[in-house]
Each structure stands twice: as structure tokens, then as C-alpha cells.
């Protein structure tokens, strides 16, 4: 009889899985990935960029401007217009005078509008103005 009592007692013990350490590790990993993520500010509107074989990667501290096919200018998700380019770039260059200006002009935009935007950026004090393109596949 004693044997039977021991077997029943062992079978009734429950196994507890402590999930607290696992959750702690997952939260630490989440915080690590959030803290190490590089945030890149987009221009705020999707444009169809032209292709170029000599395209290079974008600098993280660049000031991004988007020029749509109908001539609207965006920076940081808001429309600033061609008249607002000087003020916006001037204030952003006060924070970092060496920041390059990158223009994401739509492939259908006229050359005249693109050149006007480049001129406005340079008149605002930008020393480096570039056009964003997509890398052409050979």
C-alpha cells in the first residue's frame, strides 16, 4: 500500500514554468533594438525617382526635399511650396550648417522646376545640393 501512495503523490505534482525571465529578456532586446535604430527623416511624399548608374547611399543627416510632378514641394511631411524653401532650409541649416540638401524630384518633373528648387536651396545657404535617384540595374 505504501508504494501505491507514493506513485499517486508523484503524479499529482504540477510543473510550473516561470515566464518572467523570458519576458524580461524580450523587453531588454526590444529596448536595445529601438535605441539602436537609425531614424531617417523622409520628405513626406512618394515620388518616382529617376534612375542613375552612379547612385550612392543617402547621408543620415541630409535635409530632404520632395518635388512632385505637379510642382509641389514637401519637407518633413508637410507642403512648404517653392516660396517656403528658403525659410525652411535656412532654419534647418542653422542647426547643422554642413548638412547636405537632397532633392527627391519626380521623374516627370520639368527641369525648370528642379533647377528652381536647386537655386532656392543654394540661395538659402546650402553648400551641397544633390538629386536623389534610384540605382539603375545593368
N, C-alpha and C positions, 0 to 999 in steps of 0.2 A: 503493500500500500504506500509505503513511503516513496517508492520510485514513481509511481503514478502522480503523486502530488508534486514532485519536482518537475516533471515534464509539463504539467499544466501551468505551473508558475512561470517557467521559462518562455512558454509560448505566449503568455499574456503580456510580456514586456513590449512596450511600444518603442519604435525607433523615431527619435526627433531629429530633424535636420535643421540646423541653425543657419538661416539665410542672412543674418545680419552682416557677417564678414564679406559675403559675396556682394551685397548691396553697397557696402562701404567701398569696396574696390571699384565697382562700376561707377559710383559717384565721383571718385577720385579721377578715374580715366575720363569721364565726361568733362570735368572741370579742366583737366590737362588739355584736352583737345579744343575746348572753347578758348582757353587762354593762349594757345599757340597758333590759332587760326589767323591768317593774314587777311585783313579786310581790305577789299579793293572797292573804291567808290566808282560806281558806274555813272554814265552820263544821264541815264534815266529814260532813254527811248531806244528802241531797237532799230538799227539802220542796217541796210545791206551794204557792207563794206566792199570796196574793190579788192581785187586780188593782186599780189605782188610776189615775185620770187625772192625778193630781198627783205621780206618782213622779219622783224625781230620782236622779242618779248617786250611787254609794256612795263614801264617803271611803276612801282607801287605808289610813289608819292606824286604822280603826274596829275595835272588838272585836266579832267576830261570834259570835252565839249562835244555835243552831238548836233549835226546839221542834217535835217531831214530833206527829202526830195522837194518838198514844197517851200523850203527856205526858213523853217522854224529852227531856232537854236535852243538847246537844252543843256543844263548843267545841274548835276546832283538831283535829277528827277523833276526839276521844275523848268518851265519855259522862261527864258530870260530875254529872248529876242536879240536881234542884231545890235540894237541900241544899248542893251544892258551888258554886253560883253565886256566893255572897258571897265565898268564899275566892279563887276563880279571878279574878273581876273585880277584887277588891281588890289582888291581886298584879300584875295587868296594868296597873291604874291607877297603881301606884307607879312604873312605868317611864314612863308618859305620862299625867299627871293630866287632860289635856284631851281624851283620846281618847273619841270617842262610842261608845256601845254600840248595835249594830244587831241586832235580834231578827228572825230569819227563821222566823216561825211558819207552820206548815202551815195551809192554808185550812180544814181540817177540825178544827183545834184549838179547844177551847172558849174562850170569852172569859175564863172564870175562870182557866184555866191561863196564858193570855197576860198577864193583869193580875198574877198572882202572880210571873211572871218579871220583869215590869217593876218591881214593888216590890222584888224581891230585888236587881236591878241598882242601883236607886236607893239602897237601904239599904247597898250595898257602896261607895257613894261616886260613882257615875256621875252626872254633871250633865246629860248629853244622852243620852236613850234614844229610839230610833226603831224603827219596824216596817218591815221590808223588804217591798216589793210589786213586782209586775210592772207595767210601763206598759200601761194599757188602750188598745186600739185604738179610735178613734172610729167 
